[in-house]
Amino acid sequence: MTATLADKLTAWRRELHQYPELSNNEYQTTEKITVWLREAGIDILPLALKTGVVAQIGRKPGPTIALRADIDALPIDEQTSQPFISRHRGVMHACGHDIHTSIMLGAALLLKANEAQLAGNVRILFQPAEETFNGASQLIDAGALQDVSAIFGAHNAPDLPVGEFGTRSGPLHANVDRFEIFVRGKGAHAARPEQGVDSIVVAAHIITALQTLPSRSFSALDSVLVSVTRIGGGNTWNVLPEQVELEGTVRTHSVDIRAAVPEKIAALIGNIAAGFGAQAELRWHSGPPTLINNGEWADFSKAVARQAGYRVHDQPPQMGGEDFAFYLHHVPGAFVNIGSASEFGLHHPRFNPDEAAILPAARYFTLLADKALQKLAHQ
């Protein structure tokens, strides 16, 4: 069965990889997952979802735990030489969500084979729109967490070898907030800058000053990241533009710091702009909160990983975001990282995770679900 299951999961992964779909447009992906689950006799919950699938295994009273996989791809043009390269030009599973989906499909098959012995129910969430950070909220609103006592999820980690596993208690992934800054000056001929207010110069001072926030507005022991990632302004070489737009992101692991940052940015850019006779407006877009693992379940997930044969690491906090954080604000649980050994990292057009990670991870989540249900049943 092991060889057969490994081949099946690999084939499914390659099928998903060849036909990736962007966030909230995972129609074919949803259909494929639904067909594969139903062919295995696995129940699909009738939730009101445009895309995504929620399956459930277990047919007797008892606690319910949830496992989650994400199913969407990225707007990236793949540059690998794999025979199963994406057939949707400009769309690629460059984050490994096809790997995650295959892992949880494998866990679903293994759990179904042992359904009669489960001490409760396992709900498996095949979630859309992780990359746009609104998929978890869609599933929560649809009732996917109803009666769920604990939830677990994973991401492949290209920087870890296959067979290695990492997580931690407390904050693991940072919140993800986006900001836009609009700097408005006064346009003028580039040969007569004194007749205007140079919005580009003002924007340059703002960009430099923003980098002082982590080191001068917060403790050096706090994790705060401010990155300006886009600049837009002007449309010709000899005119000072009226307006410059900046865009970027703020990451931290602290709820209090996250709440304080927008006010500090607004004050900083306002004062700098005023000093030049310009104006600056901040528009703030909140994303997923900090992903905070429940300590008990994080330790439990590591203990089960050791039993499953993984080499386990206690990972430091990471600045990447993950909308699994929304689930953990409703029910306790843990998010883990599983080695996938890719030379190129996440969101890279040559990202190529090792498929050898799939079957061991499927077995791990099968064991984790079984033991979590036993733990809850005895409480």
N, C-alpha and C positions, 0 to 999 in steps of 0.2 A: 504493500500500500504506500510505503514511503516514497519509493521511486515514482509510482504512478501519481501520487499527490504532488510531488515536486514538479513533475512534468506538466501537470494540469495547471498549477499555480503560475509556473513560468509562461505557459502558453497564454493564460489569461492576462498576465502582466504585459506581454508583448502585444496582445490585441488592444489593450487599453492604451499602450504607448503609441501605437500606430494611428489611433483615432482620438487624439486629445481634444478636449473642449474647454472653453474658457468659463470663468465663474458665472453661475446662474444660467448657463447654456448647456449643461451636461445632460442633454436629452438622450443621446445614444448611449452614453456611459450608464445612465440610470436604467435604461432598458436592458443593457447587457447584464448588469449586476442583478437586476430583478429576475431575468431568465435563469441565470446560473443558480441563484438561491432557490427558486421554485423547482428547478430540476432536481435539487437535493432534498426537496420536501420541507424546506424551511419556510416558516410563516413570515409574511410581510405585513406590517402594521398599516392599517388604512389611514394614514395621516395626510393632511392637506398640504402637500408639498409640490412645488412646480418641478423641481429636480431633487435628486437624492432619494435614498432608500433607508428605511428602518426595519430591520428584521428582528425576530425574537425566537429564541430557542429555550425550551423548558415548558413542561405541561403539568406542573403540579404546584401547589401553594408553596410560598417561600419568598425569600428576598430576591430583589432584582438588581443586577449590576449592569453597567453599560460599557461597551468598547466602542471606540470611534476611529474611523478612517476618513480622510478627506479625498475628494475625487476630482477636483478641478485642475486645470493646467494653466500655463503662463503664455503671454504673448511674446514668445521667443522663437526665432527661427533656428531649428536644430542643426548642429554642425558635427554630428557624430557619423561614424561609418558603419553603424549597426545595420543589419539587414532588415530590422523592424523599425527603421527610422520613421518619424512622424510623416503621415501622408497629408496632414493639414498644414499647409505652408504658413509659417509665422506663428504656429501654436505648438507648444512642446511641454511634455511632462518633465520640466527642468527642476522640479522640486521633489520628485519621487513620489507623488501622490498615487501613481500607478502601482508602485511598490507597496505603499500603505494599504491600498485597496486589496491587493492580492494577499497580503498578510492576513487581513481580517476575513477575507473569503475563506482562506485556509483554516483559520480558527473556527469559522462558522461550520465548516464541514466536519472538523474534528469534534466540536461540541455536539453537533447533531448526532454523530455516531455514539456519543456517550450521554445522550439526552436523559435517559431513564435514571441515570445515577446522579444527575445534578441536584444540588440541594436548593434549587430555586430556578431563576430565569436569567438568561443572558440576552441583553438587547444590544444589537450591533448597529451603530449609526454610520451610514455611508453619506457623509456630509458634503454638500456643495459649497462653493464660494468661500473657501478658507482664504484664498489669496486676496480677496477683497474685504475680508474680515466681517462679513455679514451672514455667513452660512450657519454658524453656531446659533445665532439669535433666531434664525428662521426655524431651526429644529426645536429650540426651546419653546418658541411661541406655538409650534404645532403640537406640543405635548410629548416630545420624545423623552423627556426626563421624568415624566409622571411615574411615581412609585420607585424611582431609581435611588438606591442607597449609596452607591459609589460608582465612579466613572474613571476609566483609564484610556489613555491614548499614547501614541508614539510618533516620533519622526525619525527617519533615517538620518544618520550622521556620517557624511562623507569623509570627515576627518578621523573617524574611528575605524579600525580594521573590523572585518566580519568576525563575529564572536565576542565583541566587546559591547558594553552596555553602560549607560550613564544616566543618572538623575540626582536629585537632591531634595531634601526637605525645605520648605519655604519657597521664596522667590526663585524661579528658574529662568523664565523669559520676561523681558521688559514689556512695559506698556508701549503702544505704538500710536503716537499722536502726530498729526500733520499740521503745519502752519503755512499760511500765505501772508506775505507782507507787501503792501502797496505803497511805494514811495512816490509822492507827487511833488514835483518842483515847478519850474517855469521854463518852458522850452526857449531855445535861443540858437542863433547861428554859432557854430563851433568857433568861429573867429572872433566872436564877441560874447564870451561866456559871462562877462560882468553884467550883461543885460538880462540874464536869466538866473535860475537856481538849478544847479546841475544835479539832477536826480541820480545820475550814475555815481558821482562822487559821494553823495549822501548814502547810497546803497552800499558802496564799498566800506564806508566807515561802520555802517550797521553790521555788515557781515563780520568784520574784524571784532567788533565789540561783542557780538553774540558768543564768540568763543571764550570770552571771559566769564560767562555765566557759571559754567561748571566749577571753575577754580576760584572765583571771587564772590559769588553769591551763595554758594553752598559749600559744605565741608568737603575737604579733599578725600574724606573717607566715604562719601556718598557716591553712588553711581548715577551720573547725569551725563547725557550725550546730547549735544545740539549740532545738527548738521544742516547746512544750506546746500541743497542739491540741484537747484535750478535758478537761473537768472534770465530775465527777459526784459529787454528795453531797447528802444531805438530801431530805426529801419533804414538808416543811411549813414554815411561816414562823416558828414559835415554839419549835422544838426544835433544839438543837445535835446534828448527826448523829454517830454513832459512827465512821463511816468516810467518807473522800473518796478518789475514784479520779482519777488523772491519766493521760493518755496523750499520747504525742508521738513525735517522730522526731529522730534524730541523723544528720548528714551530714558527711562529710569525704572528702578525696582521699588521705589517708595511712593506710597499713596499720597503722603503729605507733600513731597517734593513735586509730584505730578500736579497737584492742585495749585502749587505756588508759582510754577514756571510761567503760565500765560500772563499773569499780572506783571511779573518782572520783565518779560520780553516787551510787553506793551509800554511800560514805563521807559525802558531803555531806548527803544526805537523812537518813541515820541520825543524824548529829550534831545537825542542826536539830531533828528530832523528839524526840530525847532531851532537848534543852534545854527543851522544853515539857512533858515527861513523856509523850510519845506514842511511837508506833512507826511506822516507814516501811519498806516492803518494795519492792524493785525486781525486776521481771520483764523480762528482756531477750529480744528476738526479732530475730535476725540476718536481714537480707535480702540482696539482691545486693551483691557486693563492688564496689569501685571499678572503673569501666570504664577500662582502661589500654590505649590503642592501641599497637600495635607501631610503632616509629618508622619503620622501612623501609616498611611497608605503608601507613602514614598518608601519608608523603611520596609514595608511588606513587599512592595514591588521589587526591591533590590534583593530581598531574601529569596523570593521565588526565582529571580533571574539566576542567582547562584545555583539553586537546585536544577535549573534548566541547562546549566553548563556555561553560562556567560561569565566573562571576566568583568567584574562590576567596578565602576568608578563613581565616586561622589563628585559630581560636576560643579564647577563654580557657576554663579549666575551668568546668563548670556544676554546680550543686548538685542537679539532678534525677537520678533513678536510672534504670537501664536493665538488664534482666536479660540483655541481650547480653553483659554482663560475664562471665557464667559461661562462655560459649564461649571468650573470650579467655584464660581460665585453663587451657584445654586446647590450643588451637592459636593461632598468631599471626594477626593480622588488623587490621582497622580499622573503626570505626563513624563515619558521617558524617551531616551535617545538610544537608537540601536545602530551599531556600526554598519556602514554600507561601502566603505573603501573606494570612493571615487577620486580619481586624480584631480578632477575639476569639481568645484563646490556647487552648492545650491544656486539656482537661477543662472547658471552658466550654460551657454549653448552647447558645450561639450560635456555636460554632466552625464555620467554613466555609472550608476550604482551597480554593485555586484549582486546579481540575482541569487547568489548562494545565501544571502541574508534572509530570503523570504520564508523558507520552510522552518528554520529554527525559530524565527519570530512568531510564526503561526502556532507552533507548539508552545512557545512561551505564553502567549495570550490565552491559549486553551488551559494551560496549567494555572495561570493567574486567575482566570475567571472561576475555575473549579474551586480553587483554594479560597478565593474571596467569598464565594457563596457559603462555603463551609464555615468560614470565620464569622460571617454575619448570622448564619443560622444558629450558631452556638452562643451568640450574644443575648 
